[in-house]
């Protein structure tokens, strides 16, 4: 796994490596709105995870997931505030994103 200084640096590099879809968290899945594709926890793999914290605001943390779905032939990124998904997502999805699946 690589090391990145900033979130934007990581996004730019991962995009160059083929992670071009933009995923968002839904209640029981992640969704790529551009492709109208919904992936449930058993349909995607988390390839890489990076955490970032702004030095000017230590409470401002974000997490970047590089996600692939060989079954659907898609690779993309999910950016989220660290821990926010736990309030809106199902236990299965939270476990997958936190590495407990």
One Martini backbone bead per residue (centre of mass of N, CA, C, O) as a GRO file, in nm:
protein
  101
    1UNK     BB    1   0.100   0.034   0.018
    2UNK     BB    2   0.059   0.359   0.007
    3UNK     BB    3   0.164   0.702   0.056
    4UNK     BB    4  -0.018   0.990   0.176
    5UNK     BB    5  -0.070   1.331   0.252
    6UNK     BB    6  -0.340   1.359   0.083
    7UNK     BB    7  -0.647   1.317  -0.040
    8UNK     BB    8  -0.599   1.429  -0.330
    9UNK     BB    9  -0.354   1.253  -0.392
   10UNK     BB   10  -0.498   0.982  -0.369
   11UNK     BB   11  -0.722   1.026  -0.575
   12UNK     BB   12  -0.540   1.078  -0.820
   13UNK     BB   13  -0.387   0.806  -0.815
   14UNK     BB   14  -0.628   0.609  -0.814
   15UNK     BB   15  -0.749   0.710  -1.078
   16UNK     BB   16  -0.499   0.626  -1.251
   17UNK     BB   17  -0.559   0.312  -1.141
   18UNK     BB   18  -0.900   0.295  -1.204
   19UNK     BB   19  -1.059   0.468  -0.978
   20UNK     BB   20  -1.357   0.621  -1.112
   21UNK     BB   21  -1.572   0.574  -0.929
   22UNK     BB   22  -1.853   0.705  -0.732
   23UNK     BB   23  -1.919   0.644  -0.401
   24UNK     BB   24  -2.204   0.579  -0.187
   25UNK     BB   25  -2.382   0.568   0.103
   26UNK     BB   26  -2.617   0.344   0.204
   27UNK     BB   27  -2.794   0.147   0.398
   28UNK     BB   28  -2.715  -0.155   0.222
   29UNK     BB   29  -2.502   0.013   0.039
   30UNK     BB   30  -2.335   0.098  -0.251
   31UNK     BB   31  -2.319   0.385  -0.482
   32UNK     BB   32  -2.335   0.449  -0.841
   33UNK     BB   33  -2.493   0.695  -1.000
   34UNK     BB   34  -2.380   0.702  -1.292
   35UNK     BB   35  -2.445   0.367  -1.319
   36UNK     BB   36  -2.674   0.258  -1.144
   37UNK     BB   37  -2.510   0.116  -0.894
   38UNK     BB   38  -2.545  -0.154  -0.660
   39UNK     BB   39  -2.352  -0.257  -0.368
   40UNK     BB   40  -2.313  -0.518  -0.178
   41UNK     BB   41  -2.100  -0.655   0.048
   42UNK     BB   42  -2.070  -0.926  -0.145
   43UNK     BB   43  -1.983  -0.729  -0.421
   44UNK     BB   44  -1.719  -0.620  -0.266
   45UNK     BB   45  -1.385  -0.476  -0.247
   46UNK     BB   46  -1.130  -0.376  -0.026
   47UNK     BB   47  -0.816  -0.269  -0.123
   48UNK     BB   48  -0.806   0.026   0.016
   49UNK     BB   49  -0.700   0.235   0.306
   50UNK     BB   50  -0.746   0.585   0.409
   51UNK     BB   51  -0.633   0.828   0.645
   52UNK     BB   52  -0.740   1.167   0.736
   53UNK     BB   53  -0.596   1.475   0.886
   54UNK     BB   54  -0.640   1.788   0.973
   55UNK     BB   55  -0.428   2.014   1.116
   56UNK     BB   56  -0.642   2.256   1.162
   57UNK     BB   57  -0.857   1.997   1.220
   58UNK     BB   58  -0.870   1.727   1.430
   59UNK     BB   59  -1.191   1.658   1.377
   60UNK     BB   60  -1.109   1.627   1.065
   61UNK     BB   61  -1.201   1.324   0.926
   62UNK     BB   62  -1.100   1.088   0.674
   63UNK     BB   63  -1.204   0.829   0.439
   64UNK     BB   64  -1.050   0.602   0.199
   65UNK     BB   65  -1.185   0.394  -0.057
   66UNK     BB   66  -1.078   0.117  -0.246
   67UNK     BB   67  -1.298  -0.023  -0.491
   68UNK     BB   68  -1.412  -0.352  -0.598
   69UNK     BB   69  -1.594  -0.536  -0.880
   70UNK     BB   70  -1.551  -0.803  -1.065
   71UNK     BB   71  -1.848  -0.875  -1.138
   72UNK     BB   72  -1.891  -0.553  -1.251
   73UNK     BB   73  -1.633  -0.399  -1.356
   74UNK     BB   74  -1.548  -0.209  -1.095
   75UNK     BB   75  -1.386   0.104  -0.993
   76UNK     BB   76  -1.356   0.292  -0.676
   77UNK     BB   77  -1.464   0.564  -0.461
   78UNK     BB   78  -1.478   0.630  -0.098
   79UNK     BB   79  -1.582   0.914   0.083
   80UNK     BB   80  -1.550   0.974   0.443
   81UNK     BB   81  -1.635   1.032   0.741
   82UNK     BB   82  -1.522   0.918   1.020
   83UNK     BB   83  -1.790   0.702   1.127
   84UNK     BB   84  -2.066   0.800   0.995
   85UNK     BB   85  -2.198   0.531   0.879
   86UNK     BB   86  -2.304   0.404   1.156
   87UNK     BB   87  -2.592   0.564   1.151
   88UNK     BB   88  -2.711   0.453   0.842
   89UNK     BB   89  -2.610   0.167   0.835
   90UNK     BB   90  -2.576  -0.143   0.822
   91UNK     BB   91  -2.406  -0.382   0.982
   92UNK     BB   92  -2.284  -0.516   0.732
   93UNK     BB   93  -2.162  -0.257   0.609
   94UNK     BB   94  -1.996  -0.163   0.849
   95UNK     BB   95  -1.820  -0.418   0.869
   96UNK     BB   96  -1.693  -0.394   0.592
   97UNK     BB   97  -1.570  -0.097   0.629
   98UNK     BB   98  -1.415  -0.191   0.913
   99UNK     BB   99  -1.300  -0.500   0.867
  100UNK     BB  100  -1.528  -0.733   0.987
  101UNK     BB  101  -1.605  -0.924   0.721
   0.00000   0.00000   0.00000
